[in-house]
Amino acid sequence: MKHPLRSDFDTAVTEAGVNVRFKPTNCTYSFLRLPGTNDISRLGPVSFAGVQHAARDTGDYAAQEVQDMAQCLASELTASVWAVEGENETEKQTLVTPVYRKLQDP
């Protein structure tokens, strides 16, 4: 069984959240950005919305491991892209960095 690496993924910010593509199998994982502080503290900055498989599945990779890595990357990107403006305006989010980013292994 193979294990996914950060460099196996590409990300794209959408109006609603983040899409994370797993390059080895061309699967796209979609995550929605959570606007409220209560939701973010309980669930993280994104919520899994679904996966679109280009083929049947994740191939030689464990499906849950790929999804977990995709969610981690989506959460990291969301945290770096959107800044919450004001303590009382948690519903208001602003895009503050470029929308496309290629991930690299440390």
C-alpha positions as CSV (number, residue, x, y, z in Angstrom):
1,M,0.0,0.0,0.0
2,K,1.4,3.4,-1.0
3,H,1.1,6.5,1.2
4,P,0.2,9.9,-0.2
5,L,2.7,12.8,0.0
6,R,2.0,16.5,0.0
7,S,3.5,16.8,-3.5
8,D,0.8,14.3,-4.7
9,F,-1.8,17.1,-4.4
10,D,-2.7,20.3,-6.1
11,T,-5.2,22.8,-4.7
12,A,-7.6,25.4,-6.1
13,V,-9.6,27.9,-4.1
14,T,-13.2,28.3,-5.2
15,E,-15.8,30.8,-4.0
16,A,-17.3,28.2,-1.7
17,G,-14.1,26.5,-0.4
18,V,-11.2,24.5,-1.7
19,N,-10.8,21.7,-4.3
20,V,-7.9,19.3,-3.7
21,R,-6.8,17.1,-6.6
22,F,-4.9,13.9,-5.9
23,K,-2.6,13.7,-8.9
24,P,-1.8,9.9,-9.0
25,T,-5.4,9.0,-9.6
26,N,-6.9,12.4,-10.6
27,C,-9.5,12.3,-7.8
28,T,-10.8,15.7,-6.7
29,Y,-11.9,16.2,-3.1
30,S,-14.2,19.2,-2.5
31,F,-14.3,21.1,0.8
32,L,-16.6,23.9,1.9
33,R,-15.4,26.8,3.9
34,L,-17.1,27.1,7.3
35,P,-18.0,30.7,8.1
36,G,-18.8,30.6,11.8
37,T,-16.3,30.6,14.7
38,N,-18.4,27.9,16.5
39,D,-18.2,25.6,13.4
40,I,-14.5,26.3,12.9
41,S,-13.6,25.5,16.5
42,R,-15.6,22.2,16.4
43,L,-14.8,21.0,12.8
44,G,-11.9,23.0,11.5
45,P,-12.0,25.7,8.7
46,V,-13.5,23.3,6.1
47,S,-16.0,20.5,5.8
48,F,-15.8,17.6,3.4
49,A,-18.4,18.0,0.6
50,G,-17.6,15.1,-1.7
51,V,-15.1,13.3,-4.0
52,Q,-15.1,12.9,-7.7
53,H,-13.1,9.9,-8.9
54,A,-11.6,10.0,-12.4
55,A,-11.2,6.2,-12.2
56,R,-12.8,3.7,-9.9
57,D,-11.0,4.6,-6.6
58,T,-7.7,5.7,-5.2
59,G,-5.7,2.9,-6.7
60,D,-2.8,1.6,-4.6
61,Y,-3.5,4.3,-1.9
62,A,-5.7,3.9,1.1
63,A,-8.8,5.9,0.4
64,Q,-9.1,7.2,4.0
65,E,-5.5,8.2,4.1
66,V,-5.8,10.2,0.8
67,Q,-9.0,11.9,2.1
68,D,-7.4,12.8,5.4
69,M,-4.4,14.3,3.7
70,A,-6.7,16.2,1.3
71,Q,-8.7,17.6,4.2
72,C,-5.5,18.6,6.1
73,L,-4.2,20.4,3.0
74,A,-7.6,22.1,2.4
75,S,-7.7,23.3,6.1
76,E,-4.1,24.6,5.9
77,L,-4.8,26.5,2.7
78,T,-8.1,27.9,4.0
79,A,-6.4,29.2,7.1
80,S,-3.8,30.9,5.0
81,V,-6.2,32.3,2.4
82,W,-9.1,33.7,4.4
83,A,-8.7,36.1,7.3
84,V,-11.6,36.8,9.6
85,E,-12.2,40.6,9.9
86,G,-13.2,41.6,13.4
87,E,-14.2,39.6,16.4
88,N,-17.9,40.3,15.9
89,E,-17.9,39.8,12.2
90,T,-17.1,36.1,12.0
91,E,-19.4,35.6,9.0
92,K,-17.5,38.1,6.9
93,Q,-14.5,36.5,5.1
94,T,-12.0,38.2,2.7
95,L,-9.8,36.5,0.1
96,V,-6.3,37.7,0.8
97,T,-3.8,35.6,-1.2
98,P,-3.6,34.1,-4.7
99,V,-6.0,31.3,-5.4
100,Y,-3.8,28.6,-7.0
101,R,-1.0,26.9,-5.2
102,K,1.2,23.8,-5.9
103,L,2.1,21.9,-2.7
104,Q,5.6,20.7,-2.0
105,D,6.9,18.2,0.5
106,P,8.9,19.7,3.3
